[in-house]
Amino acid sequence: MSDIQTVQVNLEDRSYPVFIGRGARHELAAQINPSVRRIAVVTQDGVPAQLIPEFADLETHTFVIGDGEIHKTLETVQTLCRSFSEAGITRSDLVLGVGGGLVTDVAGFTAAVYHRGLGVMHVATTLLGMIDAAIGGKTGVNIPEGKNLIGAYWQPQAVACDMDALLSLGERDLQCGYGEMAKYHFISRQDLSLLPLGQRIARCVQIKADIVASDERESGQRALLNYGHTLAHAVEIATNFTMPHGVAVSVGILYAAHLAQVMGRIPETRVQEHYDIVHGIYNLQTALPADFDSAAAITSMRRDKKALSSLTFVLDSKDGLQIVDGILEQDLKQAFDALRSRQG
Ligand code: GLY
């Protein structure tokens, strides 16, 4: 196990390790509190069974949830709670989410509310889960009015980013991960592309861990992790979630770059650097959907839960990413024109 890297998320008495590498799932057993008798594994059908670690002497119950955003609901959480109860899971037991972001968000939220809260660990099995969703304690489910509008901050006790999982990932899942990975280039202002994949994942985890440690409840810096997400959410809604999240984030990153340029925050050369990373390094072929309605998107972005008093964006500047409030409608429109003009 010597090639397993460890990143610590420092949150005082709720600090926890994130293990990264092939076989990282096997590191979790040593982190389990001795009071735990039962493990409630929450997973999905498509997740390879070998990614669920075995825990000697512990009773393991497996609960399978549905795939797709339509299953990210309170109903799924209630079904899990009832199944946990039938299986005799108690407050001193442990929930283990094994899957991508949907699984870890739902497993984490269920752990936060079942018996008013029990411990949770995750094995992240997608690139997006490894570098974002499984770390940082944001959990939640959707309601028809929006994504993740019901949830809780509930930090895991340990996370495994098991790179064995990457061997079986499909193109769509890889694209989701790459879109989020591109984001970290701009947050850190570093060229991460020279790092081998394992080190790059660890670097992304470290960047996120540092941000979470400094602003767990998103009263400031943590919002930088939403770079590209304001438009991405509007694009996802407009495409009925048929566009992979990571591709939507990439379109959102490019849009944010154009918006920053329109507002005089960055020069054209910096916009080009955004294209170089999104297209050149991650090969994400981003284009707004053909029938995309920019006016409807502006309305949708205004409803985004991250909007404060007016439309808020994370935008680049010569000093790095910043949270910018009060964006003018004419600048939003001009940025759409600039984005479309690059799409031929
Ligand atoms: N996915 C963004 C965050 O954890 O804050």
Residues whose N, C-alpha, C, O or C-beta is under 5 A from the ligand:
A	BS01	LIG	D132 I135 G136 K138 R222 L225
